[in-house]
Amino acid sequence: MLDDVDRRLLRLYQYNASLGPAELAERVGVTPATCARRLERMASAGIMRGNRAVIDWRKLGYAVEVSLRVTLDKAQPRAFEEFAEAARKIPEVLEIQSFLGRVDTRLSVIARDMAHYQQIYRESILGLPHIADIEALMHVARIKSDEALPL
């Protein structure tokens, strides 16, 4: 599906999406038109899901990150769907992941400080439907955070 030129384009682009087609084309050794067509083809195929700004939320005053591991009441047929729908509405929930195993889902939650986290937890998280068990893991350090693929 992807040839060597596509892989080189993706490798460069994932590390610096601000590079335009002309500069990418020059670095990869193709014409700007070819580069633009290939990028468009990969975007249309869903290989590239878009460009986004990565914001350091800590610099905006959010000092606390908590990972909540949640086990849902599996006796309810729509437990996951209803839980996820409600969790998506909480602005401080950055990520929702689902799992097979003892833990059904994980929420990544940010807060300005511990008092703010406690407020989010009591007023929003505990009100989520179908929670059977919940475990909070306080983040201490982010050792690696990279979405780049080894292309």
Secondary structure, DSSP 8 states (H G I E B T S, - for coil): ---HHHHHHHHHHHH-TT--HHHHHHHHTS-HHHHHHHHHHHHHTTSS--------GGGGT--EEEEEEEEE-TTSTTHHHHHHHHHHT-TTEEEEEE-SSS--EEEEEEESSHHHHHHHIIIIITTSTTEEEEEEEE-------------
